[in-house]
Amino acid sequence: MRKSIYPILLCLLFTFSCDEDEDPATACGVDQPIENLAWLQEMEENLSEGSLSEYSYIKQATYKGGTVFFPGSCCPHCNWALILYDCSGNAIQEDYTMDDLEEQKLIWQPANSTCNF
């Protein structure tokens, strides 16, 4: 009886050790969100065509356990508002600050960027 319980325990150990979380290299189910999310690609195009494009960037972060994106500016003489977007491109209508964002990562900036990260 004891000998038969060890293989069962070993199988249970392997079963519960499997982790089916989303691959950390993906965001919203895609490897390259700028290229694969149409609304984010449109945001990048609009930012790159603007008069202050050298100050623009797009970052990805985690907010309340979900992936979010936000455009930003490093313009020294400009003000900008933090607006978070979910994976579908919907603006998140809540009160939040940069301190609420975890795992921030730069996903786009123009070739002529003056921002230092």
C-alpha positions as protocol buffer text, in pm:
chain_id: "A"
residue {
  index: 1
  type: MET
  ca { x: 0 y: 0 z: 0 }
}
residue {
  index: 2
  type: ARG
  ca { x: 278 y: 243 z: 94 }
}
residue {
  index: 3
  type: LYS
  ca { x: 467 y: 175 z: -227 }
}
residue {
  index: 4
  type: SER
  ca { x: 165 y: 262 z: -437 }
}
residue {
  index: 5
  type: ILE
  ca { x: 108 y: 597 z: -266 }
}
residue {
  index: 6
  type: TYR
  ca { x: 451 y: 738 z: -360 }
}
residue {
  index: 7
  type: PRO
  ca { x: 387 y: 742 z: -737 }
}
residue {
  index: 8
  type: ILE
  ca { x: 51 y: 908 z: -674 }
}
residue {
  index: 9
  type: LEU
  ca { x: 211 y: 1177 z: -459 }
}
residue {
  index: 10
  type: LEU
  ca { x: 481 y: 1229 z: -721 }
}
residue {
  index: 11
  type: CYS
  ca { x: 216 y: 1277 z: -992 }
}
residue {
  index: 12
  type: LEU
  ca { x: 28 y: 1524 z: -773 }
}
residue {
  index: 13
  type: LEU
  ca { x: 347 y: 1718 z: -714 }
}
residue {
  index: 14
  type: PHE
  ca { x: 407 y: 1757 z: -1090 }
}
residue {
  index: 15
  type: THR
  ca { x: 43 y: 1841 z: -1154 }
}
residue {
  index: 16
  type: PHE
  ca { x: 39 y: 2132 z: -910 }
}
residue {
  index: 17
  type: SER
  ca { x: 381 y: 2259 z: -1012 }
}
residue {
  index: 18
  type: CYS
  ca { x: 263 y: 2345 z: -1365 }
}
residue {
  index: 19
  type: ASP
  ca { x: 205 y: 2713 z: -1414 }
}
residue {
  index: 20
  type: GLU
  ca { x: -28 y: 2827 z: -1690 }
}
residue {
  index: 21
  type: ASP
  ca { x: 26 y: 3201 z: -1654 }
}
residue {
  index: 22
  type: GLU
  ca { x: 60 y: 3418 z: -1962 }
}
residue {
  index: 23
  type: ASP
  ca { x: 409 y: 3420 z: -2106 }
}
residue {
  index: 24
  type: PRO
  ca { x: 585 y: 3724 z: -1955 }
}
residue {
  index: 25
  type: ALA
  ca { x: 721 y: 3813 z: -2298 }
}
residue {
  index: 26
  type: THR
  ca { x: 367 y: 3873 z: -2425 }
}
residue {
  index: 27
  type: ALA
  ca { x: 130 y: 4158 z: -2355 }
}
residue {
  index: 28
  type: CYS
  ca { x: -241 y: 4121 z: -2422 }
}
residue {
  index: 29
  type: GLY
  ca { x: -166 y: 3787 z: -2585 }
}
residue {
  index: 30
  type: VAL
  ca { x: 81 y: 3922 z: -2844 }
}
residue {
  index: 31
  type: ASP
  ca { x: 460 y: 3934 z: -2858 }
}
residue {
  index: 32
  type: GLN
  ca { x: 492 y: 4283 z: -3006 }
}
residue {
  index: 33
  type: PRO
  ca { x: 200 y: 4502 z: -2900 }
}
residue {
  index: 34
  type: ILE
  ca { x: 296 y: 4802 z: -3117 }
}
residue {
  index: 35
  type: GLU
  ca { x: 287 y: 4588 z: -3432 }
}
residue {
  index: 36
  type: ASN
  ca { x: -1 y: 4359 z: -3335 }
}
residue {
  index: 37
  type: LEU
  ca { x: -253 y: 4589 z: -3166 }
}
residue {
  index: 38
  type: ALA
  ca { x: -402 y: 4819 z: -3431 }
}
residue {
  index: 39
  type: TRP
  ca { x: -507 y: 5092 z: -3186 }
}
residue {
  index: 40
  type: LEU
  ca { x: -156 y: 5102 z: -3035 }
}
residue {
  index: 41
  type: GLN
  ca { x: 2 y: 5116 z: -3379 }
}
residue {
  index: 42
  type: GLU
  ca { x: -225 y: 5411 z: -3460 }
}
residue {
  index: 43
  type: MET
  ca { x: -118 y: 5584 z: -3137 }
}
residue {
  index: 44
  type: GLU
  ca { x: 248 y: 5536 z: -3231 }
}
residue {
  index: 45
  type: GLU
  ca { x: 187 y: 5680 z: -3578 }
}
residue {
  index: 46
  type: ASN
  ca { x: 8 y: 5985 z: -3435 }
}
residue {
  index: 47
  type: LEU
  ca { x: 286 y: 6048 z: -3182 }
}
residue {
  index: 48
  type: SER
  ca { x: 560 y: 6014 z: -3442 }
}
residue {
  index: 49
  type: GLU
  ca { x: 391 y: 6268 z: -3671 }
}
residue {
  index: 50
  type: GLY
  ca { x: 340 y: 6533 z: -3401 }
}
residue {
  index: 51
  type: SER
  ca { x: 539 y: 6854 z: -3375 }
}
residue {
  index: 52
  type: LEU
  ca { x: 701 y: 6738 z: -3049 }
}
residue {
  index: 53
  type: SER
  ca { x: 758 y: 6379 z: -3157 }
}
residue {
  index: 54
  type: GLU
  ca { x: 1116 y: 6373 z: -3027 }
}
residue {
  index: 55
  type: TYR
  ca { x: 973 y: 6396 z: -2673 }
}
residue {
  index: 56
  type: SER
  ca { x: 711 y: 6122 z: -2715 }
}
residue {
  index: 57
  type: TYR
  ca { x: 716 y: 5761 z: -2601 }
}
residue {
  index: 58
  type: ILE
  ca { x: 485 y: 5472 z: -2517 }
}
residue {
  index: 59
  type: LYS
  ca { x: 526 y: 5253 z: -2212 }
}
residue {
  index: 60
  type: GLN
  ca { x: 368 y: 4929 z: -2100 }
}
residue {
  index: 61
  type: ALA
  ca { x: 299 y: 4862 z: -1733 }
}
residue {
  index: 62
  type: THR
  ca { x: 95 y: 4654 z: -1492 }
}
residue {
  index: 63
  type: TYR
  ca { x: -198 y: 4821 z: -1315 }
}
residue {
  index: 64
  type: LYS
  ca { x: -414 y: 4623 z: -1073 }
}
residue {
  index: 65
  type: GLY
  ca { x: -276 y: 4300 z: -1217 }
}
residue {
  index: 66
  type: GLY
  ca { x: -354 y: 4382 z: -1580 }
}
residue {
  index: 67
  type: THR
  ca { x: -148 y: 4507 z: -1871 }
}
residue {
  index: 68
  type: VAL
  ca { x: -188 y: 4876 z: -1956 }
}
residue {
  index: 69
  type: PHE
  ca { x: -24 y: 5115 z: -2198 }
}
residue {
  index: 70
  type: PHE
  ca { x: 29 y: 5489 z: -2179 }
}
residue {
  index: 71
  type: PRO
  ca { x: 177 y: 5759 z: -2400 }
}
residue {
  index: 72
  type: GLY
  ca { x: 419 y: 5996 z: -2234 }
}
residue {
  index: 73
  type: SER
  ca { x: 631 y: 6301 z: -2294 }
}
residue {
  index: 74
  type: CYS
  ca { x: 971 y: 6403 z: -2164 }
}
residue {
  index: 75
  type: CYS
  ca { x: 931 y: 6760 z: -2295 }
}
residue {
  index: 76
  type: PRO
  ca { x: 1090 y: 6988 z: -2032 }
}
residue {
  index: 77
  type: HIS
  ca { x: 844 y: 7273 z: -2095 }
}
residue {
  index: 78
  type: CYS
  ca { x: 524 y: 7074 z: -2146 }
}
residue {
  index: 79
  type: ASN
  ca { x: 256 y: 6932 z: -1922 }
}
residue {
  index: 80
  type: TRP
  ca { x: 95 y: 6599 z: -1998 }
}
residue {
  index: 81
  type: ALA
  ca { x: -170 y: 6388 z: -1832 }
}
residue {
  index: 82
  type: LEU
  ca { x: -128 y: 6021 z: -1752 }
}
residue {
  index: 83
  type: ILE
  ca { x: -394 y: 5825 z: -1941 }
}
residue {
  index: 84
  type: LEU
  ca { x: -391 y: 5448 z: -1916 }
}
residue {
  index: 85
  type: TYR
  ca { x: -531 y: 5222 z: -2187 }
}
residue {
  index: 86
  type: ASP
  ca { x: -630 y: 4858 z: -2151 }
}
residue {
  index: 87
  type: CYS
  ca { x: -557 y: 4586 z: -2407 }
}
residue {
  index: 88
  type: SER
  ca { x: -860 y: 4689 z: -2615 }
}
residue {
  index: 89
  type: GLY
  ca { x: -754 y: 5054 z: -2633 }
}
residue {
  index: 90
  type: ASN
  ca { x: -1014 y: 5177 z: -2385 }
}
residue {
  index: 91
  type: ALA
  ca { x: -906 y: 5458 z: -2152 }
}
residue {
  index: 92
  type: ILE
  ca { x: -923 y: 5354 z: -1788 }
}
residue {
  index: 93
  type: GLN
  ca { x: -1151 y: 5596 z: -1603 }
}
residue {
  index: 94
  type: GLU
  ca { x: -1008 y: 5585 z: -1250 }
}
residue {
  index: 95
  type: ASP
  ca { x: -783 y: 5792 z: -1028 }
}
residue {
  index: 96
  type: TYR
  ca { x: -424 y: 5669 z: -1059 }
}
residue {
  index: 97
  type: THR
  ca { x: -70 y: 5798 z: -1053 }
}
residue {
  index: 98
  type: MET
  ca { x: 265 y: 5675 z: -1181 }
}
residue {
  index: 99
  type: ASP
  ca { x: 319 y: 5521 z: -836 }
}
residue {
  index: 100
  type: ASP
  ca { x: 28 y: 5282 z: -906 }
}
residue {
  index: 101
  type: LEU
  ca { x: 209 y: 5132 z: -1206 }
}
residue {
  index: 102
  type: GLU
  ca { x: 437 y: 4833 z: -1174 }
}
residue {
  index: 103
  type: GLU
  ca { x: 682 y: 4677 z: -1419 }
}
residue {
  index: 104
  type: GLN
  ca { x: 699 y: 4980 z: -1647 }
}
residue {
  index: 105
  type: LYS
  ca { x: 878 y: 4914 z: -1972 }
}
residue {
  index: 106
  type: LEU
  ca { x: 945 y: 5133 z: -2272 }
}
residue {
  index: 107
  type: ILE
  ca { x: 795 y: 4979 z: -2587 }
}
residue {
  index: 108
  type: TRP
  ca { x: 831 y: 5266 z: -2833 }
}
residue {
  index: 109
  type: GLN
  ca { x: 1016 y: 5592 z: -2883 }
}
residue {
  index: 110
  type: PRO
  ca { x: 1107 y: 5766 z: -3210 }
}
residue {
  index: 111
  type: ALA
  ca { x: 1452 y: 5738 z: -3363 }
}
residue {
  index: 112
  type: ASN
  ca { x: 1515 y: 6106 z: -3290 }
}
residue {
  index: 113
  type: SER
  ca { x: 1409 y: 6078 z: -2926 }
}
residue {
  index: 114
  type: THR
  ca { x: 1562 y: 6311 z: -2669 }
}
residue {
  index: 115
  type: CYS
  ca { x: 1421 y: 6111 z: -2375 }
}
residue {
  index: 116
  type: ASN
  ca { x: 1668 y: 5932 z: -2150 }
}
residue {
  index: 117
  type: PHE
  ca { x: 1543 y: 5622 z: -1970 }
}
